[in-house]
Amino acid sequence: MSLALWQFPPRPGVGNAGRTIQVRANFFPVLSLPGQNIHHYDVSIAPDVPPAKNRRVYQQWEDTASVSGELGGLRPVYDGRKNLFAARALPFEGDIGVFQVDYFDDDDPGSRRRAPKKFKMTIKKVGEVNMQRLALFLEGRVTETPHDALMAMDILLRHVPSLKYTTVGRCFYTPDSAATIANGAQLWQGFHQSIKPTRGAVLINLDVSATAFYQPGPVVEMVAKILGKQSPAELRGTISDKDRQKLEKALKGLKVVVTHRGQIRRKYRIAKITTSPSSRTMFPVGETGTEDSVANYFQTKYNCHLYFAHLPCLIVGDPQKSVYLPMEVCEVVAGQRHLRKLNERQTAEMIKFTCQPPHVRSNKISAGITILQQRDNEYLREFNVQIGHEMAIVNARVLPAPAISYHPASKEPVITPREGAWNLRDKMVAQGVSVRSWCVVAFGAEQDYPVTAIQKFITLLVQTCEECGVFIQNRQPPISYASPHGNVEKTLIDAYMVAGNAFQERPQLVVCVLPNTGVPLYAEVKRVSDTVIGIATQCIQAKHMFAAKRQYCANVCLKINVKLGGMNSYLSNTQLPFVSERPTIIFGADVTHPAPGSASNQSIAALVGSMDAQCSRYAAAIRVQKGRQEIINDLVGMVIELLKTFYQTCGAKPERIIFFRDGVSEGQFQEVLRSEVDAIRKACQSLEPTYKPTVTYIVVQKRHHARFFPIRKEDSDRSGNVLPGTIVETGVTHPSEFDFYLCSHPGLQGTSKPTHYHCLHDENRFTADALQELTYRLCYLYCRATRSVSVCPPAYYAHLVAARARFHATGEGWSEVTSDAGSVVSISTSTAHSSVSPVPSVSGGNGTPVARVPTPGATTPAVEFIAEPDLLATAASNSGNEYGRRKRTDSFVGTRMMSYGTVKPELTKYMYFM
């Protein structure tokens, strides 16, 4: 069967497991749809301008045409780009209309005194949208999505809000109630609006939203905030070159308006800033070419004395033309979105601003539908569309939590969590490792981190680990100090050698005490430990060390145990029947793309695969590929690697494959499915021509705006959110396909976001209950937490692996860190093998060994340490040879390339990325 003709599987009925309840959903019904065909037109406006200005040009034309009668009383709707829809045919001669538009910029008070800008607008008939097809789709009688009808409805519902509010993607924002945050930014509140087809209805999905904008006002005030000053008055002396570079990076691309010419408020875009202050920035004046300083020129020409002549000038427009403007005569134009990545402080303030309890969010959403879809909307009336202003109430079910197993010697070896959470009290990990050779490195001075404080923390950590079943044989590891700005590679190699010589055994772990802020140091520690030395590291923030608590140490213990090959907890085979009855591998895949402003434009694809019947151990494969490409290029090779590792670990080939794919939007479903299911099949056939395991492919989506609110108190948790295990599969889901929303985690703060699972291919013929219960139970197996997580762990781990691989790049995002580590373009890691003792096999229904289940209390065999500092030093200095710097000649030519190091073989047996 050709994947080009692939039909997504239909919903296999609805599930019955769990307790039935009802919840409110942030969806509002479209009560009536257009009964007749909608007329579709193509719009072109010349010269080209951004969509926001297109809308204003169009609206000025519509206002004039409505008065003159050119529109014949019609009210078309326009998306600001190419599409215009009308309830009836526009009264043009033929199917095309050409109009000249005189445009005055309403943002510029002086524009009416100048000649208008001339625009040519051409409107051409494209065709008619058959709304009957939409009705059939909603009834489930046709499976092909009528994208044109849904687009017409979407543009109709967005038309009026787009004219009133600042539009960013599918969101509308207003500066009302804006909150100022650090570094010259402010947060605007708004609403996200989209349409959602479901069984028998079209719904409006409405959610509160917030995003960062640049704070309008004098540029010098923004400069002060960027440089951490309280006010411009603190900008006394000339700025350093480092601060100048910081300013240029922050201000580049920003639109400003001049204030020194009275009513003439011309706008410019900042290209860069000068290296000299205004008082010493010279340029030729007049025909004679006599040079004058910018400060003196503004004093002479505009009688404008500069109070900040010691600050650099802005270079605006084309940098080749050298148009200089003093900072103090410029103001930041309002309504400019902050596109750069927010720093840590800004992110924290953003989270605080947007974190709203469920009842507050629900009330804001209910108010938002009236704000955006006002009852007197004449455009909706034109199309015979009515909007319901009450949130949808939908049926849901709450699935029971699974029973989680720990070491049989625990006082409480099996526990059923309440509201998605439990604790480690009276429990020992299912399979604990033994730590014999390790050390501590404190990145700071001894006066900052006294030895006594470190020893006190280590004592508590060792006690907690032993209570949890992780055995620390040597309780007094060597402690060393290093500068957080020094050579991290040399520091960790030295610590590795000290630990090895102290215990006469290959070191297993380095505990690193880090300052409380700063990603670069953490990233470099992970790069060196993963790709240069090959040792597990556990980073501790200094503030947690000084205020160490047993709960914190228990969390650290969980991470250490899995990094060294142990197993924290598992579910019994009866609770994962699909996985345990026949050899089954569960894949998780994700592609992460470079952040805005990143030094690299490469994307990282990560694939993880389960390696046992408990779905507790995972192997990983990584590839670096062309930036912004969502399809995984070398999925064939990655799947082959993990299938081989599964066979080596379990002694059997997987008969079934479940593939959880993160990060795919609805518009990419067909393309990604066609490519990646085909890649999975090719990988299997390359291993053995007759090898054809059954495949289920599920897309995992977190980037959506569906929210659910409990109606009854007994259906909510302590935070007021829906209970963990809440499943919604009707009322707001696809009209005919197999998808569902699952809220699998307990609410901590704010409103819980469910995860959307959409099954795009299913050869395993799951029932609704079977797939939903499997997905939910997996969420209790995230190995470094004692609570269920919001995304099933295979997808979660894939995301962690991809994020960790970013740290293996030399120079991306932390240019102050230097290193000689080499790179390869593809990275292959395997984290499935354990150094713990062999354990009994579990047989499937046909007697085939499926997976090795843990033997509680097994320990790591001793390894003799051979101190070879010269060899290590050679490996570090010659790492370019070992890791293979490759000259690329493929599709990466012309892109910004980063060097990525490979994970060392010593780590590939374990879940190093946790």
N, C-alpha and C positions, 0 to 999 in steps of 0.2 A: 504493500500500500504506500503510495507516495505521500511524503510528509507535506508536500505542497497542498494536498487536498485534506489535510488532517482535520478531523472534527474533534473538538474537546469533548470529553465524556459527559453524558447527561447526569443529572443528579440521581443517585441510586435510591431514591426515596429519602425520607427524613429519619433521623435517629430517635430512639426511644429511651436510651440510657439516661439515668440521672433524674433529678427532681424538676418538674415543669414549673416555670414562673413566667411573669411578664416584666418587661423593662421598657423604659422610654429610650428612644433613639433620636439622635439629632438630625432627623430627616423630616421634611415637611412635604405633604402630598401636593402634586399638581392636580387640582380637582377636575379640570377640563382641558382637553388638548384641542389644537386646531382640527376642525373637521374636514377641511379641504386642503388641497395641495398648496404648498408654500413656494413662492417664486424666488429663485436664487439668482443673484447678480454678482458679477466680478467688478471690483472697484480698483482703479489705478489713479493715483494722485502724483503729479509731477510738479516740482522736483520732489525727490524722495525725502521724507522726514520721518521721525519716530512715530509709533502708533498713537501716542498721546496727542501729538500735534495733528496727526491725520484726523483724529476724532474732532478736534476743534475746527479744523478746516471744513470737514463734512457738516458739523453742526451749524456753522455759519451759513453754509449753502442751504441746509434744510430749513433754517429759520426764514431765509429769504424766499426759498421756493414755496414754502407753505403759504406765505403772504401773497405771492404772485400767482399761485394756483398751478405752478408747474408740476406739483406732486398729486394734483387731483384729490386732495384731502387725505392721501395715504400717509401712514407713519411707518416707514421702513426702519429696520434696526441694522446696525453696522458694528463690525468687530474691531475697527481701527486699522485693519490691514487690507484684506482683499475681498471679504465676504459681506454681502448685503442681502437681507431677506425682506420680502414684502408679502402681505396677506393677499394682495391682488397684483396683477401686472401693472408696472409703472406706465404712465401715459406718455411713452416715447413714440416717435415715429420710427418704426422698425423696432429692433431690440437693443438699440444703443443710444446713449445720450452723452454729449460732450458739453462740459460747462466750464466757464472761466470764473474763478472765485477770487474776490478781493479780500485778503485776510489781514485783520488787525490783531496784534498780539495783546490780549487782555492783561497779561502779566506786566506789560510795559506801559506805564501811564502816558508816556510821550508818543506812543505809536500812532495815535489818531491824528497827530499834527504832521506826521510824515506820510509819504505815499504808501499805499498798502502793498503787501507782498502778493504777487500774482501766482496762482496755482491753477493747473489744468486738471480737471477731474473727469474721468471717463467711466461711465457705468454701462456694463454690457451684460445682457441676459445669458445665463449659463444653462438654466433648465428649471425644472420643477421638482420639488421634494415631495415624494409620495408618503403622506402621513399614515396611510392605511398599513404600510409595511411596518411602521412602528407599533401600531396596535396589535398586529399579528405576532410580532416579536415579543411583546409584553405578555401575550397569552401563551407563549411557548410553542406556537404553531410553526414558526420559522426560527432557525438557529443562527442565521447570518445577521450580525448586528447592523442595523440601519444607521451608520455613522452620520450620514448627511442630515437625517431627521433629528438626531440627538444634538448635532452641532447647531442646527437652526434653533432648537429650543434653548440651548445653552446661551447663544448670542442674544436671543430675545430676553432672557432672564437677567443677563448681565448689562444690557444696554444702558438703562437709566443709572444704576450704581456707577458704571464706568465714567459717566459724565460728571458725577458729583464728587467722587472720591479718587484718591491716588491709587492707581492699579498696579499691583505687582503679581504677575502670574494670574492665579485664580483668586487672589485676595484683594480686598479693598481696605485702604487705611485712611485714617484721619489724624491730624495732629492734636485733636482734642484729647485731653488727659494724657499727653505725652510725658514720659518720665526721662529725666536726664541721667545718663550713665557716664562712665569714665571716658577720658580721652576724646572729648568733643562729639560724642554720639548721643542720640536719644532714641527711646523706644516708642513706637507708635502702636496703638491698638487698632484692631480691625477685625474683619471677618473673612473666612474662606468660604467660597460658594462654588458648588459644582452640582451637576445633575447625575442621578443614578437611576438606571432602569431596573426595575424589579418586577416580580410576578404581578401582572395586572395593573401596574402604575408606574408613573415617572415621579421620582422624588427629588427634592432639593436637599442636598447635604450642606448643612451650615455649621460652622465651627468658629470659635474665637481664635484670633491669630495675633501675633505681634512680630514686628521686625525692626531692625535698627536703621535709622536714618542719621545723616549728618545734622548736627545742631545748627540751625541758621543763625546768622549774626556776624559780628566783626571777625575777620580772619585772625586778628591778633589774640582774640579770646580763645579761639580754637587752638592756636599755636601754644598758648599757655597751658591748656589742658593736656595737649599731646605730650608736652614736656614735663607734666606733673606739677605745674605751678598752680597756686591758688587763684591768681589773677594776672592780667598783663603787666601790672605794676612790678611784678617780680622778674620780668624780662629786662634786666638792667644792662648786663654786658653783652658782648658779642657771643654767639652760640658756638659750641664746639663743632668740629667736622662730623663727629658721631651723631650729635643732635640734629645737624643739618640734614644728614642722610635719613635720619628717622622722620624728620618733617617732610622731606621730599617724597618718601615712600607713602606717607599718610595723606598728603595733599594732592598728589598727582591724579589728574583726571577730574578733579572737583570743579564744579561751575561756580564762578563768583560774579558779582555785579559791582560796578564801581560807584562810589558815593561822592566823588569830588567834583562832579560836573552838573550838580543841581538836578533838573528834571531828566537829563540824559543819563539813564542808568543802563549802560551797555553791559551785556554779559560776555564773559570769556571763560575758557577752560584752562586750568593750570596744566602746563606741560612739565615744568620742573622749577627749581628755585636756584638763585644765583649763589655762587661760592663766596661773594663779597657782600658787605652790607650796602644799604641804599646810599649811604654817604660816600662810598668808594666804588660803586658800580657806574662805570662811565659808558657813554654812548655818543655818537656824532649827532650834532644838532644843526638843522638847516642845510643850506646848499654849501656852506663853507666847510662843513664837516668838523667844526670845532667841537671838541669833546667837553661834555659837562656831566656832572654826577646826577643820578636820578633824584636825590634829595634836593639839590639846588634847582634843578629844572622844575620840580613841582612847586617850590617856593616862588620862583620867578614867574612861571606860566599861570599857575592857578592860585597863587597867594596861599599855598597850603604848606604850613610848617609841619614837618614830620617829627613826631615825638619818639618814634621808634626807628630812627635812621640807622641804628646799629644792627637792625635785623636785615636779613637778606630780602631781595625782591622776588616777586613771583614772575616767572617767564610764562606768558600766556599765548594761546593760539599756536601758530606754527613756530616751533623753537628756532627754526632757521632765520626767522624775521626779527628775533630778539626784541619782542615787545615786553618792556619791563613795567611792573606795577608795584608800588610799595604796598606792603601787607595791610597797613592801616587805612588805606583808601578802598579796601575791598571787603565785601560781605559775602558769606556763604549763602548761595541760593537755597531757599527752602524746598523740601520735598525730594532730596537726593538720597537714594538708598545707599546704605553702608554695605558695599559688596565684599570688602575684605573680611577675612576671618577675624572674629572677635577674639580678644586676648582673654586670659583667665579671669581677670577681674570683671571685664564686660560680660563674659559668659555667666559668671555667678550672679551678676545683677539682672541679667536677662531671665535666668531661671527663677529668681525670686519674684520678678515682675509678672511672669506668666503662670506661676504656680497657683492654681485656684482650686478650692474644694469643689466636689461635684455639684453641690446645690448652687454655688455661685456661678459656675460655668453654665449650668443648665439655664439659670435665669437670664444670663447675658445672651445666650443663644436665642432664647425665646423672644427677647427684646430685639435681637438682630434681624429676625425675619421681617419685622414690621419696619425697621429702618431701611433695609435694602429693597424689600418688595412692598412698597406702599400700596394701600388699597385703591388709590385713585390713579394708578399707573395707566396712562392712556395707550401706551404701546401694547400692554397685555390685553387691554380691552379690544384693540384693533385685531388681535389674533384670536380672540375668544378664549383666552387663557385665564384661569382663576387659580389662586394659590391658597392652600389651607394654612392657617397660622397656628395650628396646634401640633406639637411633636408627635411623631408616630409612636404607637405602643405596639410592641412586637413580642411574639412568643420566644422564650428562651428556656434552656435547661442548665441545671448546675450538676456537673459530673462529680462523682465521689473521688476523693483523693486516694492515691495508691498507698499501700503499706511499704515503708522504706526499711531495708534491712541493713544492720551493722554487724560487727563481729559478734559471734555467738557468746563470747565471754562477757559481753557488756551486761550491765544490770538491766538495761532496756534494749534488747537486741533488735526489736521491731517496733516501729512507731508509725502511727497514722497522723499526718500533720493536720493541724486545725488552721483554717483560713490561710493555707499555703505556706505555713512557716513552722519550724520546729527548732530545737537547739541540741547541742552536743552533750548536755549534762547526762551523766551515767551511760555514755556511749563511747565505744572504741571503733576506730575506722575498720572497715571490712578487711582491709589488708594493709598493714603498716610496714613501712620500710625501716631499716636500721641505718642511722647516720653515724659514721665513725670518723670521717676525715672532713673537717670543714673549718671555716675561718670567718672573721668579721672585718669589714673595711668601713671606717667612718670617713666620709668625705667632708672634712672640716678640721678645725684645730682642736687640740686636746682640751683647751679651756672652754670651747663651745660644747664638746661632747666628752665630759669627764669619764675616765675609765670606770669609775664606780657606777656611774649611771648606765653605761653599756653592760657591765657585768650584772647589775640588778635586773635589767631587761632580759639578758640571756638566761639568767636563773629562772625567771618566770616562764620564759618561752620553753625551756627544757622541761620544766615541771608539767606545763600544759600539754606539751607533745606526748610525754609519757603517759599522762592520764588518758589521752586520746588514742593510745596504741602506736605512736610513732616513737621509736626508741633512739635516744641520743646517747651513744656510748661514751663519748668524750665531752664532758660538760664544760670544759674551759678551753674554748678555741682560741687560737692566736688572734689578737686584735691589733690592727694597724690603722694609721691615719694617712690621709692624702688630701691634697688641695682639690676642691671641686672644679677648679679651672686648669688643673694640670693634665698630664698625660694619663688618661684613664687606662689605656691599653697596658702601659708599663706597670701601673698600680695593680691591676688585676692579675697580671702574670706574676708579679712579685708575691702577691698574697697567695696565689695558687701554689707557688714553690714553697713558701713558708709552711703552709698547711700540710703539703705533701711530705716535707721533711720532718715536721713535728710528729706526724702520726705514722710515717713510713707506709703510706697508702695513698693511692690516687684520690685527690679531693673530690668530694661529691657536691659540695655546696659552698657558695660565698654569700654571706648575708651583708648587704650594703646599707649603711645608714646614710640617707641623703638629706640635704637641706629641704625645707618645706615646699619650695617652689622650683620650677624650671624643668621643662621637658628635655632640653638638650642633654643634660647629664644622665638622666634615666635612659635616654635613647642610646647614648654612647656605651653605657654599661651593658645594655642588652646586645648591642652590636658586637662588642668585644667578647662577651661571654658566649654568645650563640655561634659566632662565625670565626673567631680567632682562637679561643681557648677550648671551647666545648665543655662548659660546666654550667650547672644550674645556678641561677642567682635569685635571691629573694631580697627585694628592695623594701626598706622601712623608712617612712618619713620620720624625721627627728622628733617632731611633736608627739608622735605616737609612742616613740621609745621612752620619752620622759614621762608620759602619762599612761604607761602601759597598763592594760587591764586584761584579765583572763580571757574575756570574750574576743578581744583583738588578737591575742596570742593563739586562740583556737582557730580563728580564721586564717592566720598565717600558717598554722600547722596543716590545715587542709590543702593549702597551695603547695607547701613543701612536699607533702606526701605524694601528690599526683605528679609533681615535677620529677620526683625520683623513682617513679614507677609503681607507686602504691595505688590502692583503690579506696575511696572514702565510703561509698555506700552503693547499694544496688537494689533492683527490684527483683522479686522472685520470678521464675520462668512462667508461672501461671498468670502473672500480670502483664507479661509481654509475649503472649502466645504467638503472634505473627512472626516475631524474630526468633523465638526459641525452638519452635517446632520444626523448622527447616533452616538450613544455612542462609542467612540474610545479611546483607550489608546496607547500612543507612548512610548515604552521602549527604553532606552539606556543602553548598558552594556559594561563593560571593565574589564580586569584583568591586574593588574600591578604586576610586578615581582621585587624582591629585586635587588638593584644595585650591581654591582661587588664590592666585598669586604665588603658587608653589614654584620651586625651582625646576621641577620635573613635570613633564606632561605624559608620563607613563602610568598606566593602570596596573594594578596587581590582582591577579586571579588566584583564589585559594580554594582548595578542595580538601575536605576531610572525610574520612570513612570510618565507621565503627569496626572494631576488630574482635568483638566477643558477643555472646548472647545476652549480656547485660547492658549493651550499648554504653559501656563506661570507658573503654579505651578507644582512642582514635589515632589514626595515622593521617598525615597531611602532605599535600603536594602544592607547590607554589610556582607560578609563572609570572613574569613581567611582560606586559604586552603594550601595544599602542594605546595611547591615552584616549579616554572617553569612549572606549569600545566595550559594550556590555557583553557581547558574546565571548565566551572563553575560547581563545584561539587553539590551544593545545590540550583540549579536554581529553582527546584520545590518549595521549601520553600520560596524563595525570590519572585517568581511570585505570590504565594498565598498571601503573605503579601500585596503586592501592589494592587492586584485585590480587596482585602477586603477594603483597604484604599480608592480605587477609588469608590467602592460601597457606603461606608460611606460618602464620600465627595459629590458625584454626584447623589446618589439615583438611580443608574442604573448600570447594568452589562455591561462591554464593549462588543459590538457586533463584533468589529474588533480590531486586534492587529497589530501594526507596530513595528518591533524590529530592532533597529539599533545596530549592534554589532561591536565594535571597536577592533582593535588589532589582527585580525586573518589573517595569511598569506595564500597564495593560496594553499600551500601543506596541510593545515589543514581544508580546506573547508568541505570536506565530513565528517570527524570525528566530527568537532564541530557542523555542521548542524544536523547530525544524533542524537547527544546527546541532543542538546539544543531545537530543535523543539519538540522532544519527551517530554522533560521536561516541556515545555509550555503546551502541551496537557494534560499531567498528572496532572499539577497544576489545570487546568480548570476542568477536570473530577473529581478531588478530592473534589472540591467545590460543584459540581453538575454533576451527571453522564451524563446528556443530554446537558451540557453546552459546546458548540463547536464553539467559535468565530473563524472567519477567520484570518489567520496569514500570514503576509508578513515579511520575514527575509532578512535583507540587511546588508552586511558587509561593514564597513567604513574603508578605508585604506588611511593612510597618509604616510606610509613608502614605498614610491615608488619614482621613479626618472623621471616621466613624467613632462615636462615643456612645456608651450606654449608661443609663442612670437607673438605679433601683427605685421601684415604686413603693415597696413595703420595707420596713426597717429590718425584718428578719431575712431579707434577701440581700442585705448589704453587710460590708465588713466594718471594722471600727473607724475607718477613714471615710465611710459614706459611699464607697465605691461598690460595684458589683463584686460578688464573691469569686475567688479563683475557681476556675472550672466552668465559668459561664459560657455557654455556646449559643450563638445566634446563627441559624441557617435558613430562616424564612423572613419575609417581610422587608428586608433591606439587602438581600443577596441577589445574585444573578437570576434572571427569569427561568433558566433551564439548566445551567451548568453546575458542576459539583464544587461549590465553595462554601466557606463558613468563617465566621469570626469566633475567635477563642480568646477569652481573657483568662490567662493561666496563672497570673501572678497576683499577690496581695498588694493592695494599694498602700503606699507609704506616705506620699504627699501629692497634692494635686489630684487630677482626674486620671484614672487608669486608661491606657490606650490598648485596645485589643489588637491582636495580630490577625491578619486576614490570610487564610490559606485557600489557594485556588488550584484544584487538581486539573492539570492540563492533559495528562496522559495516564491511563491506568490499565495495565495488563494484568494486575493482580486482583482486579475486580473487588475492590474494597466495598464493604457496606459503609453507610454513613457512620454508624456507631464504631465500627472497627478502626477506621482512620482517625476519627475524632478522639477516641480513647487512647490510641497509640500516641498520637501527637501530644495530648495532655499529659500522659504519664511520663513521656520523655522529658517534659519540662521540670520534673522533680530530680533529674539526674545531672544537673549542672554541678560539676564536681567541686567548685570552690565556694558554694553557698549552702546555707541550711534553709532555703526557701525556694519555692518554685519560681522559675524565671518567665519572662514575658514572651520569649521566642524559643522554639524547640532547640536544644543544645547543638545539634549538628550545624544548623545555620549560624548559631551564636559562635561556635568554635571557628567556623570558616571566617567569620568577620574578625575574630581575634587574631587568627593566623595572618590574614592580610594586613591588619594594622601593625602586627609585630614585624612583618617583612619591610614596612616603611622604615623601621629603625635600622635595618641592615643596609640602608643606602648611605653612601658616603656623601655628606654635604647637603642633603635635602632638608630644608627647614631649620637646620642648626649649623649654619656656615662657620660659626666660631669654633666648632669641634673639628680638629684635623685628625686624619688617620691615614695610614698606609695600607689599609686592608684592600684586598683585591675584590674582584667581582666576577660573577657570571650572570648571564641574562635569565636563565631558568634556575629555580631552586627546587630541589626535591627533598622533602623530609618525611620521615616515618616515625610516628610517636606511639606505635602500638606495643612494641616489645617491652617486657618488664624483666628486670634482673632478679625478681623474686623467684622463690623455688617453684618447680613445676607443680601443677595442681591437676585434679581429676578432670576428665573431659565430660561434657554434657552431650548426650546423644539426642538427635532428632528422632522423629517418628520412624525413620528408616534405619536407625542405628548408626548414622554417619556422625562422626565427631563434629560438633558445631563450634564450640568455643571452650576455652579453659576458664573455669570459674575460679575465683580466688580461694586460696587456702588462708584462713585468718592467721595472722601472726607470722607469716613467712618473712624471711629476712634476706637481705642482699648478700651474696657470697663475697668473701674477702678478695681484694685485688691488691697484689703487691705493687707498691709505689717505687718507681725507679726515677730518681732525681736526674733529669737531663736538662739543666738550664740552658746550655749552649744550643741544644736541639730546639728548645722552645723559642729562644731568641732568634734563631735562624728562621723558624717557621713564621714568627711575627714579622721579621724584616723582609723576608722573601715571599710574603703572602701574595704578592702579585702573581708569582709563578704558581703557587698552590691553588689559588682560587680562579686562575685563568682569565685574565683580562682579554676579552674577545673583541676583535674589530668587527663592528656590525656593518652589514651591507644590504640588509633586508628592508622591511617596511619602516624601520625606525630612522632611516636616513632623513636628516633635516629636522629631527626633533631634539628637544633638550634631554639628554641622556644622563642618568644617574648610574653609579656603580653599586651593584647589589652583591653582598657577600652570601655565601652558602652556609647553611646550618651544618655544624660539624657532626660527623657520624656518631660521636659519643652521645649526642643529645637526641638523635633521631629515634631512639627507642622510647622516649618519654614525651609527656605533654609539656614540653618546654615553654609553650606559649601561654600557659596559665598564669 
